[in-house]
Amino acid sequence: MKKKMFALLCACAVTVGLLAGCGGSASSTSTSASGGETTKPAETQTSTSETEGVQASPEFYAKADLASLSGKKIGVTIQSLQNAYWAGVMTALQNVVEANGGQITIVACDDSSATQIGQIENFVSSKCDLIMIHPSDAAAVEDAAAQARTAGCKVMCWDDPMTNTDGNWVLNNTDLGIEIGKAAGEFISEHYTADNKAQIAMINYPQTTILLEREEGIKQGLEDTAAGLYEIVSSQAGLDANQAQTAMETILQRYPDCKIVTGIGSGAMIGSDEAFQISTGGKIPEEMGVFTADVTKQQLEHLMNDTYPARTAIGFEGSDVDTGTACASMFALILGDQLESQNVFRGLMRITPENAATIMEGMQ
């Protein structure tokens, strides 16, 4: 059984950005999807499905000597800090770097490439040893990244397999989708039959390439684990929680027997949970479940609360502290020229009611 379990988000000496994540609470508190996707058009995003690289693991990160960050100057520019995922992870990252004697400055570009280019140039002028970019538009900052490397700075990208970097920390979004689909499919296999098929609503956002890859992965994972036991009755866009809740309420009006939701990010879980809680009065049947990506405090709270149907969130390294530590390890590996490949794929993990409390302990 789940148990009921957000502190004020800490600023990291940062410029607070506009909403850039793929989620949000039902009361419009923003969260992130997947560790950093944006809502920009598909043509500006880079597919990772065919990208070559190495898979990160605890052993991979263990090669990093965090003490080597001592005396290093690091600049970080990200799309936004106005959401739970980024604020929490960046706070944790700052704590890890500073605890190991490094200096770190974190700024948000408000999802503006022009602003981000200026921030990169400022980091070069201030002689940063390493610059991490979570790009508003990867193609738009390639030249700035190249110039930074020419000036002697190491460059890391979070999310996109950029060209002019020393290392890219990326997700395989198809694999992420497959894991979401598998988790949902295994649940369906336990609660439904060929004569009593699960009705599935997909909360997606096919306007962006990486989220379309994730959606297609979900379909593959479902088919791999629950073929013949389900039908997808509706597929609607829902990038943040408010959109997802509205979409799910509309779906339930037409398909009142729909009890399974798969989604591309935290907003899909939070919004669908709220819609189901309202429709059931908080009396969630055992065959109802929501399965998405990400890990935020609000998702963890839902996973630990029986009045919500949240069942599984596919996360990455784990908590904010886990992700911040892994990112700092990437810094150390890049600064030490220890990467075996330019592209490093982040690991995936299932977060369920059984381990949600443990993950919560490491959230900022």
N, C-alpha and C positions, 0 to 999 in steps of 0.2 A: 504494500500500500504506500501511496505517496503521503508525505507529511507537509503541512503548511510551513513554510519557512517565512531602496536602491539608494544606497548612500548617495549623497550629492556627488556628481561627477567632479573630479579634480581637474583643474587646468594645469597644463604642463608648460607654463610660460609660452603660451601659444596664441595665435590669431584664430579665433573661432570662425569656422567656415559655414557655408550653406549646407543644407541636407545633401548628402551624396550617397548614403547607403541605400540598401534595398529594403528597409523595414521601418517600423515605428510602432509605438504602442497604440492601443485603441483610443487613448486619450491624446494622441498626436505626439507623444514622446518618441523621439526618433531612435531607431536602432539600425544596425547594419546587416546587410546580407553578406554572407560568405567571405567576410574579411575584406571587403573593399571594392565591390563592383560599383559602377556608376550607371546613370540613366542616359548616358550619351548614345547617339545613334550607333547601330551595329557596325557601320563601315569604319568607325574610328577605333574599334576594339579588335584585339588580336586573338585568334583561336589558339588554344593550347592543346587541342586534341592530337595534333601531329608533331608537337614540339618534343625534341629529344632532351634528355637531361637525366639527373640522378634523383632517386627517391630519398627524401629525408627520413630519419629514424632517430630514436634516442641515441643510438651508437654514433650516428652521423654528427649530431650536435655535441656529443661528448668529446669529440676531437678538438673542440674550440677551447682555448684558454681565455676565459673572460678577464683574467688579470691583465692580459695584454692590451685591454682597453684603457689602462691607466695612462693618463696624459694625452689621450687621443681626443681630437675635436671632431664632433659629428653633427651634421646638419640634416634635418629631416623635413621634407615637404610632402604633405598629404592633401588629398582632395578636401577633406572636411574633418572637423572635430566635434560637430554638432550632432553626435549620435552616440549611443551607449557603447557600441563595439569599439570605435576608434578612441573615444575618451578613455575607456578602461585600459585598453591595450597600450596606448601611448603613455599613460601614467605608469604602468608597470614597466615599460621599456625604459623610461627615464630613470626610474628607481634602480633598475639593474645596472644601467650604464654608470650612473653616479656612484653606486655602491662599489663599483670596481675601478673608481678613480678617473672615469672619463667625463668629458663635458658634452652635453647634448642640447641642441636647440631645435624645438619642434614648432613648425608653422603650418597653417592651413592656407591653401590657395583659393578657397571659395569656388573650387571647380573651374578656375580660370587658367588656361594655359599661359596666357601672357603674364599673369601674376606669378605662376609657378616658375617660368623662365627667369623672371627677375629674382626670385628667391634662390634659385640655383646659382645665379651670378653672384648674389650677395654671399652665399656660402663659399664660393671660390675666392672672392675678395677677402673673406675673413680667414682664409687658409685652413679650411676644414680638411681633415685627413680622409673623411668618408662622407659622401652625400647619399642619403636614401630618398628615392622618389617614388611616391605612389601617384602615378600620373593621371592628370585630368584627361589628357590625350597623349598616349605614348609617342605617336608619330611626331607630335608638335614639339616634344622636348628632346628628341634624339640629338639634334645639333647642340643644344645646351649641355647635354650629358657628355657628348664628344669633347666639347671645349673644356669641360671640367676635368676630364681625364687627361687631356693635353696639358692642363695646368698642374697636374700632379695629384689630383684628388681621385680616390677610389669612388666608384659609383655602383649603387645597388638599386634595383627596381623591385618594388613590391607589387605583384599581380600580373605584370605583362612581360612576355619574353622579348625585352628590348634588345637592340643590337649593340649600342654604345654603352655597355655596362661591364663591370667586372663580375657581376652576379645578379641573377634574377630569382626571386622567391615567388613561385607561382603555384597555381592549382591546376590539376587536370579536371576540368569541369564536367567532362563526360563521366569520369570515374566517380566524382562526387555525386552526380545524379544517379548513377547506378546504385550507389550505397543507400541513397534515400529510397529508391524503388525497391531494393531488396528488403530493407527494413519494413516497408509497407507490405510487400508481398508475403513475407513470413508471417506478419500479423494476420493478413487476409487468409492465409492457408490454415491458420488456427481457428478462425471464426466463421468462415464462409465455405460454401460448397458450390459445385457446378449447378446445382438446382436452386441455390440461394446465393446468387452472385453479389459481390460487393459493388456498390455504386461509388465511383471515385470522382471527386472534383479536383482538377489540377489548377493551382494558383501559380501562374507563371509570368514571364515577361519576355516574350519572344522578340521584342524590338532590339535586344542586344545579343550579339553573337555568343558571348560566354554563357548567358542565361538560357539561350536556346539550346546550347550544348548540354547544359544541365538538365533541361526539360527532356531532351531526347534520351539522356542517360537514365532518367527516372522511368521512362517507358520501357527501356531495355531491362532495367532491374526488376520491374513488375512482371514482365513476361518471363524472365528467367526463373522467378520464384512462385508465381501464382497464375500461370497460364490457364485460361478457361474458368477462372474463379472470380473474375471482375469485369466490369465495363466502365469505361470513362464516359460519364454522362455530361460533363461540362468542363470547359477549359477557358479560364478567364484571367486577364492580367490583374495583378495585384502586387505592386511593388512595395508599398508600405502597409502597415497594419490597418489603417483606416480604409484603404482601397480593398484590402483582402476581406475585411469584415463586411463591407458593402457587397462585394462580389459574392461572398458566401451566403449572405442573407437572401440575395436574389436567387442563387442556385437552390437554396432550400425551399423557396416558394414554389419552384417548378419540380424539384426532386426531393420531396420531404423524407424519402428513405435513404438519401445519400448520407453515409456515415464515415467515409474515408476521405481525407484530404492529403495530397502531396503538394509540396511547395518548394520554390527555389530559394527562399530565405526566411529570416526571422519574422518579417512582417506577415508572411503567410501563416505561420503558426499562431502568432499572437492574435491576428484578426480573426482567423477561423475559429480559434478557441473561444473568443468572445461571442461569436455568432452562435456556436453550438451551446455555450453556457446559457445564453438567453433562450434558445429554442427548447432546451431540456430543463430549464430551471436549476441547472447545476447538478442534475441527476444523470450522470454520464453512463450510458450502457457500455458493457464490456467490449462490445464489438465496434465501438466508435474510436477512431484514432486519427491523429494529425502527425505528419512526418515531413520534416523540412531540413534545411541546412542551418548552420550558424550556432553560436552559443552566446547569449546575452543573459544578464541577470533576470530579465523578465521571462525569457524562455525557461530558465532554470526554475523560477518560481512556479510557472505553469506546470512543469514536469513533476514538481513536488506537491501539487495540489489536486486532489481527487475531483474537484469540481470543474476541471478542464480536461479535454481529451488528448492533450499533448502526450505522445508516446515516445518518439525518438527525434532527436536533433543530431544531424551529422556535423560534428565540429572538426576542429583542426588539431592544434597541439593540446588543447584542453582549456584551462582557465586563462584569464588575462595575464596572470603571472607566468603561466606556462608559455604563452605566445610571446610575451615580452622577453622572456629568457631565451627562447629559440631565436627570435629576431636579433638579439644582442649577440648570440652565438654566430649568426650569419655575419655580423659585423666583424667579429674576431677572425673568422675563417677567411673573409675577403681581405682584411688588412694583413693577414699572415700569408696570403697567396696560397691558401690550402684547398680551394675548391677544385674538385676533379672535373666539374662541368660548369658552364656558365649558368645553366638552368637547374634549379633545385626545386623539386616538387614537394610541397608540404604534405604531411601525413594526414590521414583521416581517422576519426574515432566516433563511435556511437555514444551518444549521451542519452541516458534513459532515466526513469525514476530511481533506478537502483544506484546510479553513480552521480546523480545530479548534485546531491549535498556535498560530496567531495569536491566536485568542480567549483561549486559556489564558494568554498573556502579560499580559493585563489582568485576570486574576482575583486576588482578594485572598486 
